[in-house]
Each structure stands twice: as structure tokens, then as C-alpha cells.
Amino acid sequence: MSFFRAGTLDAPLLPLKTNAQFRARYTSNADIIELFREALVHKPSDIHINSEHPVLLEIHGQLHRLTEHALEWTEFENIARVLRDKEGATTLLSQGKDYDDAFALTDAYGVRRRLRINMTATTSIRSSQSASLVLRPMDDTPPTVQELGIPQSLLDLCYPKEGAVYVIGPTGSGKTTLFASLIRNAAETGCAWKGHMTTYESPPEFDLAALSSKHMLITQCAIDSKWGLPTFADGGRNSLRRHPDRKSTRLNSSHANI
């Protein structure tokens, strides 16, 4: 199949920083993992993988091209198969569903890294099949409240003895990171929350359970995943059975109607 020359092919091509040799076609698992490793070396905020476009990295708000060619649909399917670890990985798109999850790999330096995944069907007048993957690199451990620069006057308001704390804002504004850093602070210092903290997330982005300490046991539950609970409403019911001292529920716009 021939593809039109997408305007994104005019984005600057990044030089390779690893020994990867992957700029032909993406058919094997090894080539695709090397693609991810090369992408991570450039420290992007997001990795954009779209059929009919080259792989693009968003770095400091600017798009840079990682591949020399626009991806064919079969290449996109191969990448989706690696991320979902199953054949027919794009089938759910034809059912009117998108896909949220996370993917872990070892980077070029031997460090474990995670990518938050969103896969969505898109519309193209040039092809009957078109889709988009957005991968966001995530650290296992959230930053400290000191690293985020949260003043003590605000921090005191984040741990009420009764009631709820709402963290709201547009996509990418740091809601998840802020809430995770507050949980880390409580677990490490015992300054406020103590006991059992349970979280309901779609998908879990930080390894909060690893922050469990003598002050706090943290358990995480994934929503709408192959291992977890189907909806946030189920999470609300479930939390009443698990006797948590504190509960954290992370919603995005797709769960606004619970």
C-alpha cells in the first residue's frame, strides 16, 4: 500500500543515540522494543505512534521524528500486539472502545521503565483503518512534595481528618503526580494519614504499594482491566468491605458519569 507524504515527515529527524537498527519496517518484537528504548533515551514527555505517520516524540513541547517513514497499518498492529501481548490487539477499536494500560520494559541503560498507554481509533479518509497510540513514560516512584515545591501552608490542607480532598485540572497538569506525592509523604513521615490506604485507578501509574511503611499499608486496585474491578462504582462498593482508613479514587474524563 502506498502512503501519502504526511506533513509530520517534515519534523526534524532525531539522531540515534543507541546501537539500534530499527528504521526499516517494524515486524519483530525485538525491533519494536529497540524502538521504545531509543525513544526513552531522548527523554520525551510523550511518544506518538499513529498509522500513516512517522513515530514522533514530544520533547519540551516540540515534535521530533524518530522514524524515517510513515507507519503502515500492519506495523501499527505489530506495535499494538507487543504492547498488549496478544494477537488481534486492535480488534477492540472496531467495537467502539479505546484501550488504557501500562507497559514495562528495560531501557537502554538496564533500568526498568513503564509506559502509560492509550490506544484510540482515529478517522482517515485515506484508509479504512487508522489508529493512534500515545505512550507516556512514567517513573515507578512519585516525586516528593519537596521536589514539587508544595508549601507547608498548602500541605496542611491536603490531609483533613474528615471529608475529602479533590485534585482537579486539565489533562497533563500533574493531578496524578500530586496525589501520589501526597500519599508518599504520608507513608514516609506518618505526618497525617495512617493505617490502610486503598487506591482505585485506571490505570495505576505509580507503584504506590511499594511505598508501604510502618505508618501505612497501601493497596492498589486497577479499574477496567483484566485483573481488577470493572468500574469505579464497583470500587466504591468494594472499599466498604476492605476497611480502608483512607481511599484514593483517580478519575479521568471518560469516567465522569459514575
NUPA-348288 format. One record per residue (C-alpha): residue in three letters; x, y negated, z negated. Coordinates in steps of 0.02 Angstrom, whole numbers, padded with zeros to 5 digits, always signed. Last residue first. Layout:
ALAXYZ
...
! end
This chain:
ILE-01001-00364-01884
ASN-01031-00486-01741
ALA-00861-00571-01729
HIS-00768-00409-01697
SER-00703-00454-01524
SER-00645-00623-01590
ASN-00519-00543-01707
LEU-00543-00476-01882
ARG-00421-00434-02020
THR-00500-00367-02179
SER-00400-00372-02341
LYS-00469-00293-02499
ARG-00412-00319-02679
ASP-00432-00214-02837
PRO-00480-00067-02724
HIS-00598+00064-02793
ARG-00599+00182-02643
ARG-00786+00209-02627
LEU-00833+00026-02608
SER-00697+00006-02476
ASN-00779+00136-02366
ARG-00939+00038-02347
GLY-00844-00118-02292
GLY-00731-00013-02179
ASP-00883+00066-02097
ALA-00941-00110-02055
PHE-00767-00142-01986
THR-00800-00006-01859
PRO-00742+00169-01805
LEU-00633+00215-01955
GLY-00455+00283-01950
TRP-00355+00401-01839
LYS-00400+00389-01653
SER-00426+00202-01674
ASP-00573+00084-01693
ILE-00516+00018-01862
ALA-00349+00065-01939
CYS-00339+00087-02128
GLN-00193+00027-02232
THR-00150+00070-02412
ILE-00053-00043-02531
LEU-00014+00007-02711
MET+00035-00149-02809
HIS+00142-00206-02954
LYS+00266-00063-02967
SER+00286-00080-02778
SER+00200-00044-02612
LEU+00285-00143-02473
ALA+00297+00012-02362
ALA+00107+00014-02353
LEU+00116-00157-02270
ASP+00199-00090-02114
PHE+00147-00238-02008
GLU+00030-00243-01857
PRO-00116-00130-01905
PRO-00235-00125-01756
SER-00373-00172-01785
GLU-00353-00191-01973
TYR-00437-00139-02136
THR-00325-00167-02287
THR-00327-00088-02460
MET-00242-00167-02610
HIS-00237-00062-02769
GLY-00170-00138-02930
LYS-00102-00313-02948
TRP-00138-00479-02863
ALA-00057-00634-02936
CYS+00128-00654-02970
GLY+00173-00470-02964
THR+00331-00529-02876
GLU+00363-00406-02736
ALA+00185-00346-02706
ALA+00109-00519-02721
ASN+00237-00596-02602
ARG+00214-00455-02477
ILE+00025-00478-02479
LEU+00047-00665-02449
SER+00170-00628-02307
ALA+00041-00513-02227
PHE-00091-00649-02235
LEU+00025-00774-02152
THR+00083-00653-02017
THR-00095-00603-01974
LYS-00152-00783-01958
GLY+00001-00840-01858
SER-00072-00959-01729
GLY-00066-00829-01589
THR-00253-00829-01559
PRO-00338-00981-01635
GLY-00359-01007-01823
ILE-00434-00936-01981
VAL-00366-00868-02145
TYR-00510-00844-02266
VAL-00479-00809-02451
ALA-00621-00734-02552
GLY-00702-00747-02722
GLU-00629-00711-02894
LYS-00456-00720-02972
PRO-00401-00830-02827
TYR-00230-00794-02748
CYS-00208-00912-02600
LEU-00240-01074-02695
ASP-00076-01063-02792
LEU+00017-01041-02628
LEU-00046-01208-02567
SER+00034-01305-02710
GLN+00186-01191-02702
PRO+00223-01248-02525
ILE+00221-01117-02386
GLY+00381-01135-02284
LEU+00356-00976-02182
GLU+00527-00912-02237
GLN+00479-00949-02418
VAL+00317-00852-02398
THR+00425-00704-02347
PRO+00421-00637-02171
PRO+00319-00481-02129
THR+00407-00312-02119
ASP+00385-00193-01971
ASP+00429-00328-01845
MET+00315-00353-01696
PRO+00348-00372-01510
ARG+00189-00423-01416
LEU+00138-00320-01266
VAL+00006-00386-01147
LEU-00056-00262-01018
SER-00166-00316-00873
ALA-00273-00223-00747
SER-00322-00212-00566
GLN-00410-00077-00468
SER-00520-00113-00316
SER-00382-00220-00244
ARG-00366-00384-00150
ILE-00514-00474-00227
SER-00438-00441-00397
THR-00530-00434-00563
THR-00450-00380-00726
ALA-00467-00226-00837
THR-00388-00251-01007
MET-00244-00171-01101
ASN-00187-00246-01267
ILE-00035-00176-01353
ARG+00063-00228-01507
LEU+00243-00174-01483
ARG+00348-00098-01620
ARG+00536-00090-01642
ARG+00653+00037-01724
VAL+00834-00021-01708
GLY+00959+00078-01605
TYR+01035-00076-01524
ALA+00948-00053-01355
ASP+00780-00034-01445
THR+00706+00121-01525
LEU+00521+00137-01488
ALA+00351+00111-01568
PHE+00185+00074-01481
ALA+00035-00016-01555
ASP-00150-00013-01515
ASP-00288-00111-01430
TYR-00378-00049-01273
ASP-00515-00131-01171
LYS-00681-00052-01132
GLY-00804-00069-00987
GLN-00802+00116-00945
SER-00687+00089-00795
LEU-00556+00025-00916
LEU-00570+00186-01018
THR-00491+00283-00874
THR-00327+00184-00884
ALA-00230+00316-00984
GLY-00282+00457-00869
GLU-00140+00562-00938
LYS-00092+00533-01117
ASP+00044+00454-01223
ARG-00049+00288-01233
LEU+00105+00179-01199
VAL+00185+00304-01082
ARG+00024+00330-00984
ALA-00003+00141-00973
ILE+00170+00123-00893
ASN+00131+00261-00767
GLU-00037+00183-00728
PHE+00046+00015-00694
GLU+00168+00102-00578
THR+00024+00186-00485
TRP-00061+00017-00466
GLU+00091-00058-00381
LEU+00197-00180-00478
ALA+00260-00339-00394
HIS+00447-00330-00359
GLU+00609-00397-00430
THR+00573-00357-00611
LEU+00608-00457-00769
ARG+00532-00621-00711
HIS+00531-00767-00833
LEU+00379-00864-00893
GLN+00405-01014-01009
GLY+00325-01041-01180
HIS+00486-01014-01278
ILE+00510-00848-01187
GLU+00361-00764-01103
LEU+00425-00613-01010
LEU+00350-00562-00843
VAL+00341-00391-00759
PRO+00310-00426-00574
HIS+00132-00449-00514
GLU+00009-00343-00413
SER-00035-00240-00568
ASN+00000-00339-00725
ILE+00129-00317-00864
HIS+00155-00470-00974
ILE+00282-00455-01117
ASP+00253-00579-01258
SER+00357-00684-01380
PRO+00511-00632-01285
LYS+00677-00589-01368
HIS+00782-00559-01210
VAL+00845-00393-01280
LEU+00664-00338-01300
ALA+00634-00339-01112
GLU+00785-00228-01079
ARG+00720-00102-01205
PHE+00545-00105-01130
LEU+00612-00074-00954
GLU+00725+00063-01022
ILE+00570+00148-01094
ILE+00488+00136-00922
ASP+00636+00211-00831
ALA+00647+00355-00955
ASN+00462+00394-00939
SER+00483+00416-00753
THR+00391+00332-00609
TYR+00432+00148-00618
ARG+00499+00091-00449
ALA+00663+00005-00409
ARG+00724-00114-00543
PHE+00762+00015-00677
GLN+00950+00033-00690
ALA+00976-00008-00873
ASN+01153-00048-00929
THR+01089-00187-01041
LYS+01085-00376-01025
LEU+01011-00384-00851
PRO+00996-00559-00780
LEU+00822-00638-00785
LEU+00736-00679-00621
PRO+00663-00855-00618
ALA+00476-00860-00576
ASP+00446-00863-00388
LEU+00378-00686-00391
THR+00241-00758-00501
GLY+00166-00837-00346
ALA+00117-00662-00291
ARG+00179-00607-00120
PHE+00037-00499-00060
PHE+00051-00312-00084
SER+00067-00173+00042
MET+00000+00000+00000
! end
